[in-house]
Amino acid sequence: MRYLHTMVRVTNIEESLDFYCNKFGMTEIRRMENEAGRFTLVFLAASEDIDSGRAESAPLLELTYNWDPEAYTGGRNFGHLAYEVDDIYATCQRLMDMGVTINRPPRDGRMAFVRSPDGISIEILQKGAALPSSEPWASMPNTGVW
């Protein structure tokens, strides 16, 4: 058995692609439009998987956009997506600079949470050992829910 992907439903494909690709650094590797089913599937890979040439065999994030509007509530009950990064402080600063709220700052140098435009909770984890505690992160409070 091999893990393939995680699917999340999105309400605005352009806004979601801006978040996941432009802000979060993922890359679209495949797209499927299904006119009969009235939906679009977009598969995204993490940058490290793209750089290493394993994007087609790595776990992917599938964005499902249903053409007919639906209300998706409780993104938090989905659980969360998790991504490992080389420098959690730099990643969180880059996201903040692009207007993304850091809901749970990396006070411990190890873990942070943000939310996608559709309310999906995303955990950001420091690769390897936690970084030393550093300001402004160490004293930054939580914002909203994560």
C-alpha positions as CSV (number, residue, x, y, z in Angstrom):
1,M,0.0,0.0,0.0
2,R,1.3,3.5,-0.8
3,Y,-0.1,6.8,0.4
4,L,-1.2,8.9,-2.6
5,H,-2.7,12.2,-1.6
6,T,-4.8,14.3,0.7
7,M,-7.9,15.9,-0.8
8,V,-9.4,19.2,0.4
9,R,-12.4,21.0,-1.1
10,V,-11.9,24.6,-2.0
11,T,-14.4,27.3,-2.8
12,N,-12.2,29.6,-5.0
13,I,-9.6,27.8,-7.1
14,E,-7.6,31.0,-7.9
15,E,-7.4,32.1,-4.2
16,S,-6.4,28.6,-3.2
17,L,-3.7,28.3,-5.8
18,D,-2.4,31.7,-4.8
19,F,-2.2,30.5,-1.2
20,Y,-0.8,27.0,-1.8
21,C,1.6,27.8,-4.7
22,N,2.6,31.5,-4.5
23,K,2.6,31.8,-0.7
24,F,3.2,28.3,0.6
25,G,5.6,27.3,-2.2
26,M,3.9,24.2,-3.7
27,T,3.8,23.4,-7.4
28,E,0.9,22.4,-9.6
29,I,1.8,19.1,-11.3
30,R,-1.5,17.9,-12.7
31,R,-5.0,19.2,-13.4
32,M,-8.1,17.5,-14.5
33,E,-11.3,19.2,-15.6
34,N,-14.4,17.0,-15.5
35,E,-17.2,18.8,-17.3
36,A,-19.8,16.0,-16.8
37,G,-19.1,15.9,-13.0
38,R,-18.7,19.7,-12.9
39,F,-15.5,19.8,-10.9
40,T,-11.8,20.5,-11.3
41,L,-9.0,18.6,-9.6
42,V,-5.6,20.2,-9.1
43,F,-2.7,18.1,-7.7
44,L,0.1,19.9,-5.9
45,A,3.6,18.8,-4.8
46,A,5.9,20.2,-2.2
47,S,9.0,22.0,-3.4
48,E,11.4,19.5,-1.9
49,D,9.7,16.7,-3.9
50,I,9.9,18.8,-7.1
51,D,13.5,19.6,-6.5
52,S,14.4,16.0,-5.9
53,G,12.5,14.8,-9.0
54,R,10.1,12.6,-7.0
55,A,6.9,14.7,-7.5
56,E,5.1,12.0,-9.3
57,S,5.8,9.4,-6.5
58,A,5.5,11.7,-3.5
59,P,2.3,12.3,-1.5
60,L,0.3,15.1,-3.2
61,L,-2.3,17.6,-2.1
62,E,-5.4,17.4,-4.2
63,L,-7.5,20.5,-4.4
64,T,-11.1,19.7,-5.4
65,Y,-13.1,22.6,-6.8
66,N,-16.8,21.9,-7.4
67,W,-18.2,24.3,-10.0
68,D,-21.6,24.5,-8.4
69,P,-21.2,26.5,-5.1
70,E,-21.4,24.6,-1.9
71,A,-20.9,25.7,1.7
72,Y,-18.0,23.8,3.4
73,T,-18.0,24.3,7.1
74,G,-15.7,23.2,9.8
75,G,-12.4,22.9,8.1
76,R,-11.0,22.2,11.5
77,N,-12.8,18.9,11.7
78,F,-10.7,17.7,8.8
79,G,-7.7,17.7,11.0
80,H,-4.7,19.3,9.3
81,L,-2.1,19.1,6.6
82,A,1.5,19.0,7.8
83,Y,4.7,20.2,6.0
84,E,8.3,20.1,7.1
85,V,10.5,23.2,6.3
86,D,14.2,23.9,6.6
87,D,13.7,27.1,8.6
88,I,10.4,27.6,10.4
89,Y,11.1,31.2,11.3
90,A,12.0,32.2,7.8
91,T,8.9,30.3,6.4
92,C,6.6,32.0,8.9
93,Q,8.1,35.4,8.2
94,R,7.7,35.0,4.5
95,L,4.0,33.9,4.9
96,M,3.4,36.9,7.2
97,D,5.0,39.2,4.7
98,M,2.5,37.9,2.1
99,G,-0.5,38.5,4.4
100,V,-1.0,35.1,5.9
101,T,-1.9,35.0,9.6
102,I,0.3,32.8,11.8
103,N,-2.4,31.3,14.0
104,R,0.0,29.4,16.3
105,P,3.4,31.0,16.1
106,P,6.6,28.9,16.3
107,R,7.3,29.9,19.9
108,D,9.2,26.6,20.5
109,G,11.2,26.8,17.2
110,R,9.5,23.6,16.1
111,M,5.8,24.0,15.2
112,A,3.5,26.6,13.8
113,F,-0.1,26.6,12.3
114,V,-1.7,28.7,9.6
115,R,-5.1,28.3,7.8
116,S,-5.8,28.2,4.1
117,P,-8.4,30.5,2.5
118,D,-11.0,27.6,3.1
119,G,-10.1,27.2,6.8
120,I,-7.9,24.1,6.4
121,S,-5.5,23.9,9.3
122,I,-1.8,23.5,8.2
123,E,0.9,22.5,10.5
124,I,4.5,23.7,9.7
125,L,7.2,21.7,11.4
126,Q,10.9,22.5,11.6
127,K,13.1,19.9,9.9
128,G,15.4,18.2,12.4
129,A,15.9,19.7,15.8
130,A,13.9,22.7,17.0
131,L,15.5,26.1,16.4
132,P,16.5,28.1,19.4
133,S,13.7,30.3,20.8
134,S,13.7,33.6,19.1
135,E,11.8,36.9,19.0
136,P,9.3,38.0,17.9
137,W,8.1,34.4,17.8
138,A,8.8,33.5,21.4
139,S,6.3,36.1,22.8
140,M,3.8,36.1,20.0
141,P,0.3,35.1,21.0
142,N,-2.0,32.7,19.2
143,T,-4.4,34.4,16.7
144,G,-7.8,32.9,16.1
145,V,-8.1,29.1,16.0
146,W,-5.6,26.6,14.5
